[in-house]
Structure formats: structure tokens, C-alpha cells
Amino acid sequence: MDSYIFPVLILVVLYFFMIRPQMNQAKKQKKFSAELKRGDRIVTKSGIYGTINDINHKEGTCIIATMAGKIKFDKSAISMDLTSKLKKTSSQ
């Protein structure tokens, strides 16, 4: 019986410290992508700053206006919403 306790304990620790946080992060990212709307100021995972001009929900893409022009990105490539961050810093 004692030989089963250690492997089970390792699996429990692995679940709570590695697997569960990754699942929560994936849920947050999916919710974030679903809540994107036109006019949001964003940053892509590659570091490009811009504003969402158009969203195509069928293709899962959006057109982002940057200083260099308009670029089409996959919605999953958007990393962060600057609109909410700018509101938080301006209210403080």
C-alpha cells in the first residue's frame, strides 16, 4: 500500500501545479479572443501594436490598423488588450 502513495502524490502535485494552470490560461485566452471587438487597441504576440478595424468570425481573423497600414491577423495571434489597460492607468 505504501508503494502507491508516492506515485499518486506526484500525479496530484503535477495536476495542481502544471496541468490545471495551463487549462485555466487556455480558457482565459479563448474568452479574450471571443470578446474582441472593433476599435480595441491591442498588441499581437509578435509585438505589433494596432487597433482592430474588422473581425471575421467565420475565418477567425481580424484586420488591424497599424502605423504602417492594415494587416490581417489570426485572432489567436493577439496577445493583449491595451484598451482596458489604458483605462486602468488613466483612472489611477
N, C-alpha and C positions, 0 to 999 in steps of 0.2 A: 504494500500500500504506500509506503514512504517513497518508493521509486517513481510513483506517478505524480506526486505533489510538485516536484521541481519543474518538470516539463509543462504542466498545466499552469503553474505560476508564471513561467516565461511567456506562454501564449497570452495570458491575461494582460501582462505588462506590455507586451508587443501591441496588443489590440488598443489599449488605452493611450499609449504614448506615440504610436505610429499610424495605425490604420484609421482610427476614429477621427483624429485631427485632419487627416487628408480628406476624409469623406465630408467633414464639415466645411473645409475650404472649397471643395468642389461644388457644394450646394450654394455657398455664398457667391462663387463666380458665376454659376448658372443663373441665379436670381439677378445678379448685377447685369448680365447680358440681356436678360429679358426685360429689365426696367429701363434700358437705354431709350432716349427719346431725342427728337430733333432739337438742336440748339444746345445740347450738353457739351461742355468743354471737357475733353478727355486727353489721356496720354496712352499711346499704344505700348505694347511690350517692347518694341524696338526703340522707344524713346521719342516718338514723333508726337508733338502737341498739335491739337486742332479742335475744330468744332464739328459736330455731326450735322451734315446737311440733309441726308436722306438715309432711310433704313429700309432694306428689302428683307422682310421676314421669311419669304419663301426660300431665298438663296442663303440667308444667314449672313448677309453682307451689309456694309454701310459705306456711304461716301463721306469722307472727312475733308473739310476745307482747312488747308494749312497756309502758311505764308508763301509757300512755293506753288500752290494751286490745289486742285481737288484730287484726292487719291481714294481708290476703292480698297477697303479692308474687309477681312473676315471679322465678324463680331467677336469671335474668340480671341482676336489679337489685341483687343482693347484691355488695357491693364487697370486704369484708374479713372475715376470721375473727378475732374477738377472743379466742377460747378459747386458741388457740396462742400469741398474743402475751402474754396474761396469764400463761400457764405459763412463758414465757421470762423475763419480768420478775421473777416471783416466785422463780425459781430462782437469779437472779444475786445 
